[in-house]
Amino acid sequence: MDSVRAQFEQLIDGSASEHNWVREEGHLVVSLPQGRRQQVDVEYFDHDGLPMVRFHTRIGSTRQIRSERLVFALELNWTLPHGAMAVHAETLAIVETMALAGARPEKVASVVVFLAEMADRYEKSFFGQDDY
């Protein structure tokens, strides 16, 4: 997995440079319009011997969202071209996974930008803030 991960790290670094994302340990910071930004975390894992990466970005605390909004978020999953909304550690997030082998720069860029823009849209709508 180490060589595949190293190659993927190079791909991430290249995408970050090309799209002016700030690359920090374990995540990317994507600048958005109106001075907003979104942090997209990058987490590696192994699934049945297949090296994978999970991109995820937080929207906000589930403790601060009415249950109707959480149902609405689940309904939105059906329309998302990338990723899915999920709850992890009492946080509503958008997540996407992919195999490391064969990952392409354009796919990674598409996923990262989409997750950042969607999460920011819902963070702004649900909370009116820019915490993540």
Backbone bond lengths (Angstrom), bond angles and torsions (degrees), N, CA, C in turn:
res aa  C-N    CA-C-N  psi(-1)  N-CA   C-N-CA  omega(-1)  CA-C   N-CA-C  phi
1 M - - - 1.469 - - 1.524 110.79 -
2 D 1.344 117.50 -27.34 1.460 120.15 -174.65 1.522 113.00 -60.81
3 S 1.330 118.29 -43.07 1.462 119.23 -178.72 1.530 110.87 -71.09
4 V 1.331 117.59 -38.03 1.466 121.00 177.36 1.523 109.17 -65.57
5 R 1.316 116.53 -41.93 1.468 120.10 178.66 1.526 110.74 -64.57
6 A 1.322 117.09 -41.42 1.471 120.51 178.60 1.526 110.64 -61.40
7 Q 1.325 116.93 -41.92 1.467 120.28 177.39 1.527 110.68 -63.52
8 F 1.328 116.34 -40.73 1.465 120.02 179.84 1.533 109.82 -67.31
9 E 1.317 117.50 -38.34 1.463 120.96 176.91 1.526 110.58 -59.64
10 Q 1.320 117.35 -40.19 1.464 121.08 176.79 1.527 110.32 -63.89
11 L 1.327 116.36 -40.45 1.456 121.07 177.48 1.532 110.04 -61.52
12 I 1.332 116.85 -44.52 1.473 121.96 179.02 1.533 109.64 -62.43
13 D 1.332 116.62 -45.95 1.464 120.06 179.44 1.524 111.39 -59.79
14 G 1.332 116.80 -42.71 1.458 120.65 178.30 1.520 112.09 -64.07
15 S 1.324 116.69 -43.01 1.465 120.73 178.36 1.524 110.81 -64.65
16 A 1.325 116.47 -41.56 1.463 120.40 179.43 1.524 110.40 -61.26
17 S 1.313 116.17 -44.04 1.462 120.26 179.50 1.528 111.23 -65.21
18 E 1.315 116.65 -44.83 1.467 121.52 -177.91 1.527 112.43 -64.42
19 H 1.334 117.16 -35.31 1.465 121.28 -174.68 1.534 113.44 -103.89
20 N 1.339 116.08 7.04 1.467 121.75 179.21 1.523 113.13 60.38
21 W 1.325 116.37 36.83 1.456 120.48 172.28 1.520 107.53 -84.98
22 V 1.307 116.52 149.67 1.459 120.75 174.64 1.526 106.89 -89.00
23 R 1.313 115.82 122.49 1.468 121.74 -178.65 1.509 107.97 -96.43
24 E 1.314 116.11 117.43 1.459 121.88 176.98 1.520 107.94 -124.41
25 E 1.301 117.14 169.75 1.459 121.64 -178.40 1.527 110.82 -57.53
26 G 1.321 115.84 113.11 1.458 121.10 175.03 1.515 116.57 82.44
27 H 1.325 117.94 -0.02 1.464 118.41 179.28 1.525 112.20 -160.31
28 L 1.329 112.67 168.61 1.460 122.94 175.80 1.522 107.73 -119.22
29 V 1.312 117.44 142.04 1.460 121.40 174.19 1.521 106.57 -109.38
30 V 1.329 114.82 118.60 1.458 122.25 -176.60 1.524 108.58 -103.52
31 S 1.325 117.60 121.69 1.462 122.04 176.77 1.521 109.11 -78.80
32 L 1.334 114.75 138.12 1.461 121.96 -177.85 1.524 109.57 -126.10
33 P 1.327 117.44 167.75 1.467 120.17 178.92 1.530 112.53 -57.57
34 Q 1.311 114.97 158.89 1.467 124.20 177.86 1.530 112.49 63.17
35 G 1.338 116.23 28.61 1.451 120.72 176.63 1.519 114.52 72.63
36 R 1.314 116.91 10.06 1.460 119.92 179.82 1.528 109.11 -84.70
37 R 1.313 115.67 164.58 1.460 120.98 178.41 1.525 108.63 -150.01
38 Q 1.308 115.14 162.96 1.460 120.46 178.86 1.512 108.93 -142.36
39 Q 1.309 116.14 133.68 1.457 121.99 178.19 1.522 108.78 -93.16
40 V 1.322 116.38 124.27 1.464 122.43 177.51 1.524 107.26 -110.90
41 D 1.324 115.92 114.45 1.454 120.99 -179.32 1.521 110.36 -81.06
42 V 1.331 115.22 147.36 1.459 123.19 -179.96 1.525 106.69 -121.35
43 E 1.331 115.96 117.24 1.470 121.15 -175.90 1.527 109.09 -127.97
44 Y 1.316 116.07 126.73 1.459 121.00 179.40 1.521 109.65 -94.63
45 F 1.340 115.09 144.83 1.452 120.20 175.44 1.521 108.93 -155.64
46 D 1.307 115.66 169.43 1.448 122.31 -179.45 1.523 107.71 -117.33
47 H 1.317 116.92 129.13 1.466 121.09 177.68 1.522 108.49 -121.42
48 D 1.314 116.40 108.81 1.465 121.94 -179.21 1.526 112.30 50.32
49 G 1.325 115.80 43.79 1.458 121.27 177.53 1.517 115.20 83.58
50 L 1.328 116.88 -0.08 1.463 121.15 -179.92 1.528 109.37 -102.38
51 P 1.342 118.06 116.42 1.468 120.42 177.61 1.533 110.01 -65.54
52 M 1.316 115.53 128.52 1.457 122.58 -175.96 1.527 109.89 -129.24
53 V 1.336 114.83 164.45 1.460 121.64 172.32 1.521 107.41 -130.54
54 R 1.305 115.09 141.65 1.467 121.62 175.73 1.532 107.17 -116.62
55 F 1.328 115.60 121.58 1.457 121.55 170.98 1.517 106.52 -98.21
56 H 1.309 116.93 132.80 1.458 118.32 175.60 1.521 110.26 -150.34
57 T 1.311 114.34 149.15 1.454 120.72 179.91 1.515 108.98 -141.16
58 R 1.299 115.33 139.82 1.466 121.04 -175.08 1.520 111.83 -83.98
59 I 1.329 113.13 147.04 1.461 121.24 173.57 1.522 109.05 -103.99
60 G 1.319 117.26 -46.78 1.455 120.50 178.80 1.516 111.98 167.68
61 S 1.308 115.33 175.95 1.455 122.70 -177.19 1.528 111.51 -70.31
62 T 1.310 115.57 132.23 1.471 119.53 176.44 1.526 111.14 -68.38
63 R 1.309 117.70 -19.31 1.468 120.99 177.72 1.527 111.77 -68.30
64 Q 1.335 116.26 -20.48 1.457 120.76 -177.58 1.525 113.18 -103.98
65 I 1.334 117.09 6.90 1.460 121.01 -178.19 1.523 109.20 -113.35
66 R 1.317 115.55 130.09 1.458 119.35 175.67 1.523 109.68 -64.01
67 S 1.315 116.62 150.72 1.463 120.76 -177.18 1.528 112.05 -59.20
68 E 1.349 117.71 -31.87 1.462 119.70 178.40 1.531 110.99 -63.13
69 R 1.324 116.18 -35.94 1.469 120.41 179.46 1.529 110.45 -68.43
70 L 1.333 116.83 -36.72 1.454 119.59 177.94 1.529 110.62 -66.45
71 V 1.318 117.29 -38.52 1.462 120.77 175.84 1.526 109.28 -63.63
72 F 1.323 116.96 -43.17 1.467 121.35 177.25 1.528 110.21 -59.01
73 A 1.319 117.26 -41.77 1.464 121.12 178.94 1.526 110.50 -61.25
74 L 1.311 117.26 -41.50 1.463 119.80 178.31 1.525 111.38 -66.26
75 E 1.315 117.18 -36.14 1.463 120.46 177.17 1.536 110.57 -65.17
76 L 1.324 116.82 -34.51 1.469 120.72 177.84 1.525 112.49 -64.11
77 N 1.330 116.60 -27.33 1.467 119.63 179.88 1.523 112.06 -51.96
78 W 1.299 116.21 -35.91 1.459 120.58 -176.43 1.525 111.87 -62.70
79 T 1.322 117.19 -28.91 1.461 121.27 -174.59 1.526 113.73 -96.64
80 L 1.311 118.24 -8.98 1.469 120.92 -175.53 1.531 111.83 -74.28
81 P 1.342 118.18 126.39 1.460 119.91 177.41 1.526 112.73 -76.44
82 H 1.308 117.54 -21.08 1.465 122.95 176.96 1.515 108.00 -132.14
83 G 1.302 116.33 143.20 1.449 121.31 170.12 1.507 114.79 68.28
84 A 1.311 113.22 -173.62 1.456 121.48 179.28 1.516 108.17 -153.89
85 M 1.312 115.49 151.93 1.459 119.29 173.87 1.521 107.78 -77.93
86 A 1.313 114.73 144.59 1.461 120.55 -177.82 1.521 108.57 -150.12
87 V 1.319 115.41 163.43 1.456 121.39 173.89 1.517 107.13 -115.28
88 H 1.330 115.03 127.20 1.458 121.67 176.60 1.519 108.01 -139.61
89 A 1.327 115.77 127.00 1.470 121.28 178.67 1.529 111.18 51.35
90 E 1.340 116.18 47.90 1.469 123.56 178.19 1.527 113.07 59.72
91 T 1.331 116.42 28.70 1.455 121.39 178.23 1.520 109.22 -128.05
92 L 1.344 116.15 130.38 1.450 121.30 173.23 1.517 107.31 -78.58
93 A 1.334 116.18 130.79 1.457 121.47 -176.00 1.526 109.52 -141.31
94 I 1.325 114.86 167.67 1.455 121.47 168.57 1.523 105.98 -115.77
95 V 1.329 115.70 133.50 1.461 121.52 -172.87 1.525 110.46 -133.60
96 E 1.329 115.17 146.67 1.465 122.45 174.27 1.517 107.82 -142.78
97 T 1.314 117.37 139.02 1.459 121.50 176.16 1.521 109.30 -119.99
98 M 1.328 114.73 154.23 1.465 120.03 174.98 1.521 108.83 -155.94
99 A 1.319 115.15 155.40 1.457 121.38 174.85 1.523 108.64 -71.41
100 L 1.325 116.18 142.55 1.466 119.78 178.88 1.528 111.28 -69.48
101 A 1.320 116.17 -42.94 1.466 120.09 -177.86 1.522 109.73 -65.51
102 G 1.286 115.36 131.41 1.459 120.13 176.59 1.516 115.24 79.94
103 A 1.331 118.20 3.35 1.469 120.58 178.35 1.526 109.06 -63.79
104 R 1.303 116.23 140.92 1.461 122.56 -178.01 1.531 110.31 -114.10
105 P 1.332 117.08 145.68 1.466 120.68 -178.75 1.532 113.00 -55.13
106 E 1.322 117.75 -41.91 1.472 119.68 -178.02 1.526 111.99 -66.33
107 K 1.322 117.65 -33.66 1.470 120.60 177.34 1.525 110.19 -69.45
108 V 1.323 116.40 -45.65 1.462 120.46 178.78 1.529 110.07 -59.84
109 A 1.319 117.56 -46.49 1.462 121.19 -179.92 1.525 110.70 -61.60
110 S 1.314 116.82 -44.19 1.456 120.87 179.77 1.527 111.35 -60.32
111 V 1.310 116.32 -44.73 1.468 121.04 -179.60 1.527 111.09 -65.52
112 V 1.323 117.44 -49.51 1.467 121.03 -176.98 1.529 110.88 -61.52
113 V 1.313 117.46 -46.90 1.470 120.47 -179.89 1.523 110.65 -63.73
114 F 1.323 117.22 -44.84 1.452 120.27 -179.51 1.527 111.17 -61.64
115 L 1.331 117.12 -48.66 1.468 119.73 -179.38 1.523 110.77 -59.97
116 A 1.329 116.68 -44.20 1.468 120.27 -179.02 1.523 111.16 -62.72
117 E 1.324 116.94 -46.86 1.469 120.11 -178.15 1.524 112.01 -65.76
118 M 1.325 117.16 -43.65 1.477 119.92 -178.98 1.525 111.19 -67.47
119 A 1.314 116.49 -45.50 1.464 119.24 -179.61 1.523 110.49 -61.78
120 D 1.325 116.95 -42.32 1.460 120.13 178.98 1.530 110.99 -63.98
121 R 1.320 116.50 -40.78 1.471 120.25 178.65 1.533 110.86 -58.71
122 Y 1.335 116.30 -46.68 1.460 119.36 -178.36 1.524 111.74 -75.40
123 E 1.314 118.12 -32.98 1.460 120.59 174.85 1.527 109.93 -61.04
124 K 1.324 116.25 -44.87 1.463 120.95 179.34 1.532 110.50 -65.10
125 S 1.337 116.69 -42.98 1.462 121.31 -178.96 1.528 112.36 -67.51
126 F 1.329 116.80 -46.17 1.462 120.92 -175.50 1.529 112.10 -78.21
127 F 1.343 117.26 -37.64 1.456 120.57 -170.61 1.522 114.62 -119.51
128 G 1.342 117.69 -20.86 1.464 121.05 179.69 1.514 113.17 72.07
129 Q 1.318 118.30 12.01 1.463 122.22 -176.29 1.518 109.69 -121.95
130 D 1.329 115.25 178.80 1.452 121.78 176.28 1.534 107.80 -132.75
131 D 1.332 115.47 71.74 1.464 120.39 -175.89 1.518 113.57 -89.13
132 Y 1.322 116.94 -24.12 1.468 119.11 -172.61 1.508 110.77 -118.83
